[in-house]
Amino acid sequence: MSLYKRSFLTLLDFTPEEITSLIDLASRLKAEKKAGTPHRLCAGKNVALIFEKTSTRTRCAFEVAAADLGMHPVYLDPTGSQIGKKESIADTARVLGRMFDGIEYRGYDQEIVEALAEKSGVPVWNGLTNEYHPTQVLADCMTIREHFGQLKGIKLVYLGDARYNMGNSLMIGCAKLGMHFVACAPKAYFPDGALVEKCRAIAAETGATLDFIEDPLQAVQGADVLYTDVWVSMGEPDAVWQERIAALTPYRVTAELMAAAGSTAVFMHCLPSFHDLNTVIGKDIYARFGIDCMEVTDEVFEGPQSIVFDEAENRMHTIKAVMAATLCEGLL
């Protein structure tokens, strides 16, 4: 098995065995880091990190992972390049591909990261697009396996707006790895039908199960993982807050919902989270709508069943595995 020189754009492109091998590599590199064992597998290489959407975890994960692997990362924020403004994506890709060994992109349409991969000639890694967030789901799966000792048969319930990158990518990841995925949302917030059909076909081969349920109490019965995300994605207008709060408040993860899932269930969130009033947006939403939390209560977020910070740490280890596997020949 080899992922050398391949791009990492969506989990749809990878077999269950390849995904599992990346998680295995991430676990190995995590153990080496904890033990203080250097692993400068990519010494002398340079990588470009393009961030049209800002991030804490994704940027830090890529920069620290690159440094651990012996590489030099160059960060390009929305003001730091001409990508898509004075210079086309195709031209940018061909320039960066001659200077860098790999390119990360975090931004908007999936077509952008695909164009970068097509034109650059070097591995390109999807740090988030509107449609997919594969590095996050790789970290999620690693975290679930660490906690439960397995992935196959684990029931993951995603509560909230399942139409975009997290709902899509969790559904794909669960389908690939033989898990039980449940999208729990109003029907209008279910994932795209065409993608659902692709995932059903994958599930038929792996033994995975896909369900789409509107009733939260029904959805979480027997769940191992309750997962949620912010209700309004980056780049969406403020006008949608009122609509989302009205539609998705019944899908907030509460102590009652965790209890319905059972004492062995865990809570996961890709972060950032609006679980209290300690953010500018949280205070603004409280002033406008009178609610002190959104997709999850502070009680759950800070509670003993929450493993969100294990999940956040694993972003770095799995991103390191992706970069190493695609830049180093014969690593897997």
C-alpha positions as CSV (number, residue, x, y, z in Angstrom):
1,M,0.0,0.0,0.0
2,S,1.3,3.4,-0.9
3,L,-0.2,6.9,-0.7
4,Y,3.0,8.5,-2.0
5,K,2.4,11.6,-4.2
6,R,-1.4,11.3,-3.8
7,S,-3.6,14.2,-2.7
8,F,-6.0,14.1,0.2
9,L,-9.2,15.8,-0.9
10,T,-12.1,13.6,0.3
11,L,-12.3,10.3,2.0
12,L,-14.3,9.1,-1.0
13,D,-11.0,8.7,-2.8
14,F,-9.6,6.2,-0.2
15,T,-10.3,2.6,0.6
16,P,-11.1,1.4,4.1
17,E,-7.7,-0.2,4.3
18,E,-5.9,3.1,3.3
19,I,-7.9,5.1,5.9
20,T,-7.1,2.6,8.6
21,S,-3.4,2.7,7.6
22,L,-3.4,6.4,8.0
23,I,-5.0,6.1,11.5
24,D,-2.4,3.4,12.4
25,L,0.4,5.7,11.2
26,A,-1.0,8.6,13.2
27,S,-1.1,6.5,16.3
28,R,2.5,5.5,15.8
29,L,3.6,9.1,15.3
30,K,1.6,10.2,18.3
31,A,3.3,7.6,20.5
32,E,6.7,8.7,19.2
33,K,5.9,12.3,20.0
34,K,4.8,11.5,23.5
35,A,8.0,9.5,24.0
36,G,10.1,12.4,22.7
37,T,11.3,10.3,19.7
38,P,12.1,12.5,16.7
39,H,10.5,11.6,13.4
40,R,11.9,14.1,10.8
41,L,10.7,12.0,7.9
42,C,10.3,14.9,5.5
43,A,13.4,16.9,6.4
44,G,14.2,19.6,3.8
45,K,10.8,19.7,2.3
46,N,8.6,22.9,2.1
47,V,4.8,23.1,2.2
48,A,2.4,26.0,1.5
49,L,-0.6,26.4,3.8
50,I,-3.4,28.4,2.0
51,F,-6.1,29.7,4.4
52,E,-9.0,31.5,2.8
53,K,-10.9,30.7,5.9
54,T,-9.0,31.2,9.2
55,S,-8.6,28.5,11.8
56,T,-7.0,27.7,15.1
57,R,-6.8,23.9,15.1
58,T,-6.1,23.3,11.4
59,R,-3.4,25.9,11.1
60,C,-1.6,24.9,14.3
61,A,-2.0,21.2,13.5
62,F,-0.4,21.7,10.0
63,E,2.4,23.9,11.3
64,V,3.4,21.8,14.3
65,A,3.1,18.6,12.2
66,A,5.2,20.0,9.5
67,A,7.9,21.2,12.0
68,D,7.9,17.7,13.6
69,L,8.4,16.1,10.2
70,G,11.4,18.5,9.5
71,M,9.6,20.6,7.0
72,H,9.3,24.4,6.5
73,P,5.6,25.6,6.4
74,V,4.7,28.9,4.7
75,Y,1.3,30.3,5.8
76,L,-0.7,32.3,3.3
77,D,-3.8,34.0,4.7
78,P,-6.5,35.8,2.7
79,T,-4.3,38.9,2.5
80,G,-1.0,37.0,1.9
81,S,-1.6,35.9,-1.7
82,Q,-3.3,36.7,-4.9
83,I,-5.1,33.4,-5.2
84,G,-8.4,33.7,-7.0
85,K,-8.1,37.5,-7.1
86,K,-5.3,38.8,-9.4
87,E,-4.2,35.3,-10.2
88,S,-6.3,32.3,-11.2
89,I,-6.4,29.1,-9.2
90,A,-4.7,27.2,-12.1
91,D,-1.9,29.7,-12.4
92,T,-1.4,29.8,-8.6
93,A,-1.2,26.0,-8.5
94,R,1.4,25.9,-11.2
95,V,3.6,28.5,-9.4
96,L,3.3,26.9,-6.0
97,G,3.9,23.5,-7.4
98,R,7.3,24.5,-8.6
99,M,8.3,25.9,-5.2
100,F,6.6,23.6,-2.7
101,D,6.5,19.8,-2.1
102,G,2.9,19.9,-0.9
103,I,0.0,22.4,-0.5
104,E,-2.8,22.6,2.1
105,Y,-6.0,24.5,1.2
106,R,-8.7,25.6,3.6
107,G,-11.5,27.7,2.0
108,Y,-14.6,27.5,0.0
109,D,-15.6,25.3,-3.0
110,Q,-14.3,21.8,-3.4
111,E,-13.5,22.7,-7.0
112,I,-10.7,25.0,-5.8
113,V,-8.8,22.3,-3.9
114,E,-9.4,19.9,-6.8
115,A,-8.0,22.4,-9.3
116,L,-4.9,22.9,-7.1
117,A,-4.4,19.1,-7.0
118,E,-4.8,18.9,-10.8
119,K,-2.5,21.7,-11.8
120,S,0.2,21.8,-9.1
121,G,1.8,18.4,-9.6
122,V,2.3,18.0,-5.9
123,P,0.1,16.5,-3.1
124,V,-2.7,18.8,-2.0
125,W,-4.4,18.4,1.3
126,N,-8.0,19.5,2.0
127,G,-8.0,21.5,5.3
128,L,-11.8,22.2,4.8
129,T,-14.1,23.1,2.0
130,N,-17.8,23.8,1.9
131,E,-18.4,20.2,1.0
132,Y,-15.8,18.1,2.9
133,H,-13.5,18.1,5.9
134,P,-11.5,14.9,5.6
135,T,-8.7,15.7,8.0
136,Q,-11.2,16.3,10.8
137,V,-13.0,13.0,10.3
138,L,-9.7,11.2,10.2
139,A,-8.9,12.7,13.7
140,D,-12.4,11.8,14.8
141,C,-12.1,8.2,13.8
142,M,-8.7,8.0,15.6
143,T,-10.2,9.4,18.7
144,I,-13.2,7.0,18.6
145,R,-10.8,4.0,18.2
146,E,-8.7,5.2,21.1
147,H,-11.7,5.4,23.3
148,F,-13.6,2.3,22.3
149,G,-10.8,0.1,20.9
150,Q,-12.6,-0.3,17.5
151,L,-14.5,1.5,14.8
152,K,-16.6,-1.2,13.1
153,G,-20.1,-1.2,14.5
154,I,-19.7,2.0,16.5
155,K,-22.9,4.1,16.4
156,L,-22.3,7.8,15.7
157,V,-25.2,10.2,15.8
158,Y,-24.6,13.6,14.2
159,L,-27.1,16.2,15.5
160,G,-27.8,19.5,13.7
161,D,-27.2,20.7,10.1
162,A,-26.0,17.6,8.3
163,R,-25.9,19.2,4.8
164,Y,-22.4,20.5,4.7
165,N,-18.7,19.4,5.3
166,M,-19.0,17.7,8.7
167,G,-22.2,15.9,8.0
168,N,-21.0,14.8,4.6
169,S,-17.5,13.7,5.8
170,L,-18.7,11.9,8.9
171,M,-21.2,10.0,6.8
172,I,-18.5,9.0,4.3
173,G,-16.0,8.0,7.1
174,C,-18.6,5.9,8.8
175,A,-19.6,4.2,5.6
176,K,-16.0,3.4,4.7
177,L,-15.2,2.0,8.1
178,G,-18.2,-0.1,8.8
179,M,-19.8,2.2,11.4
180,H,-23.4,3.0,12.1
181,F,-24.1,6.7,11.0
182,V,-27.2,8.6,12.0
183,A,-28.0,12.0,10.7
184,C,-30.4,13.5,13.2
185,A,-31.9,16.7,11.9
186,P,-35.0,18.2,10.3
187,K,-35.6,16.6,7.0
188,A,-34.6,19.8,5.1
189,Y,-31.1,19.5,6.8
190,F,-30.3,16.0,5.8
191,P,-27.3,15.4,3.5
192,D,-27.5,15.6,-0.3
193,G,-29.4,12.6,-1.8
194,A,-26.7,11.9,-4.4
195,L,-24.0,11.6,-1.8
196,V,-26.3,9.5,0.4
197,E,-26.6,7.0,-2.4
198,K,-22.8,6.9,-2.9
199,C,-22.4,6.2,0.8
200,R,-25.2,3.5,0.8
201,A,-23.2,1.7,-2.0
202,I,-20.1,1.9,0.1
203,A,-22.0,0.7,3.2
204,A,-23.2,-2.3,1.3
205,E,-19.6,-3.4,0.9
206,T,-18.4,-2.6,4.4
207,G,-21.4,-3.5,6.6
208,A,-22.0,0.0,7.6
209,T,-25.5,1.4,8.4
210,L,-26.9,4.8,7.5
211,D,-30.0,6.2,9.1
212,F,-31.7,9.6,8.8
213,I,-34.0,10.4,11.8
214,E,-35.8,13.5,12.8
215,D,-36.5,12.6,16.4
216,P,-33.4,13.2,18.7
217,L,-34.5,10.9,21.5
218,Q,-35.1,8.1,19.0
219,A,-31.8,8.7,17.2
220,V,-29.6,8.5,20.2
221,Q,-30.8,5.2,21.6
222,G,-27.8,2.9,21.9
223,A,-25.4,5.6,20.5
224,D,-21.7,5.4,21.3
225,V,-21.0,8.9,20.0
226,L,-23.1,12.1,20.0
227,Y,-21.5,14.6,17.6
228,T,-22.4,18.2,16.8
229,D,-21.1,21.3,15.1
230,V,-21.8,25.0,15.0
231,W,-25.2,25.8,13.4
232,V,-23.8,28.6,11.1
233,S,-20.7,27.9,9.0
234,M,-17.9,30.3,8.3
235,G,-18.8,32.6,5.4
236,E,-22.6,32.3,5.9
237,P,-24.5,35.6,6.5
238,D,-25.7,36.6,10.0
239,A,-29.3,36.5,8.7
240,V,-29.4,32.7,8.9
241,W,-28.9,32.7,12.6
242,Q,-32.6,33.2,13.4
243,E,-33.6,30.4,11.0
244,R,-31.0,27.9,12.3
245,I,-31.8,28.6,16.0
246,A,-35.5,28.1,15.3
247,A,-34.9,24.9,13.4
248,L,-32.0,23.3,15.3
249,T,-32.6,24.1,19.0
250,P,-34.5,20.8,19.4
251,Y,-31.2,19.1,18.3
252,R,-29.0,20.8,20.9
253,V,-26.9,18.2,22.8
254,T,-28.1,18.4,26.4
255,A,-27.5,16.3,29.5
256,E,-30.9,14.7,29.0
257,L,-29.9,13.6,25.5
258,M,-26.6,12.2,26.7
259,A,-28.5,10.3,29.4
260,A,-30.8,8.9,26.8
261,A,-27.7,7.6,24.9
262,G,-26.3,6.0,28.0
263,S,-23.4,6.3,30.4
264,T,-20.9,4.9,28.0
265,A,-21.6,7.4,25.2
266,V,-19.2,10.2,24.5
267,F,-19.6,13.7,23.2
268,M,-17.6,15.0,20.3
269,H,-17.4,18.4,18.5
270,C,-15.0,19.6,15.8
271,L,-14.7,23.0,17.5
272,P,-15.0,25.9,18.0
273,S,-18.2,25.5,20.0
274,F,-20.8,28.0,21.3
275,H,-21.4,26.4,24.6
276,D,-21.2,29.5,26.8
277,L,-21.0,33.3,26.6
278,N,-17.2,33.5,26.6
279,T,-17.0,34.5,22.9
280,V,-18.0,37.6,21.0
281,I,-20.5,35.7,18.9
282,G,-21.9,33.9,21.9
283,K,-22.6,37.2,23.6
284,D,-24.1,38.7,20.5
285,I,-26.4,35.7,20.0
286,Y,-27.5,36.0,23.7
287,A,-28.2,39.7,23.2
288,R,-30.3,39.0,20.1
289,F,-32.0,35.8,20.9
290,G,-31.7,35.3,24.7
291,I,-30.0,31.9,24.6
292,D,-26.8,31.2,26.6
293,C,-25.6,28.3,24.4
294,M,-26.3,26.9,21.0
295,E,-25.5,23.4,19.6
296,V,-24.4,22.0,23.0
297,T,-24.9,23.0,26.7
298,D,-21.9,23.9,28.8
299,E,-22.8,21.1,31.1
300,V,-22.2,18.5,28.4
301,F,-19.2,20.3,26.8
302,E,-17.4,20.4,30.2
303,G,-18.8,17.1,31.4
304,P,-17.1,13.7,31.9
305,Q,-18.4,12.3,28.7
306,S,-16.8,15.0,26.6
307,I,-13.7,14.0,24.7
308,V,-13.5,17.1,22.5
309,F,-9.9,18.0,23.5
310,D,-8.6,14.5,22.8
311,E,-10.2,15.0,19.4
312,A,-8.6,18.4,18.9
313,E,-5.1,17.1,19.7
314,N,-5.5,14.2,17.3
315,R,-5.9,16.7,14.4
316,M,-2.2,17.2,14.6
317,H,-1.3,13.5,14.7
318,T,-3.6,12.6,11.8
319,I,-2.5,15.6,9.7
320,K,1.1,14.6,10.3
321,A,0.3,11.1,9.1
322,V,-1.4,12.4,5.9
323,M,1.5,14.6,5.0
324,A,4.1,12.0,5.8
325,A,2.3,9.2,3.9
326,T,1.9,11.4,0.8
327,L,5.4,12.9,0.8
328,C,7.5,9.9,1.8
329,E,7.8,6.9,-0.5
330,G,7.3,3.5,1.1
331,L,6.1,4.8,4.5
332,L,2.9,2.7,4.6
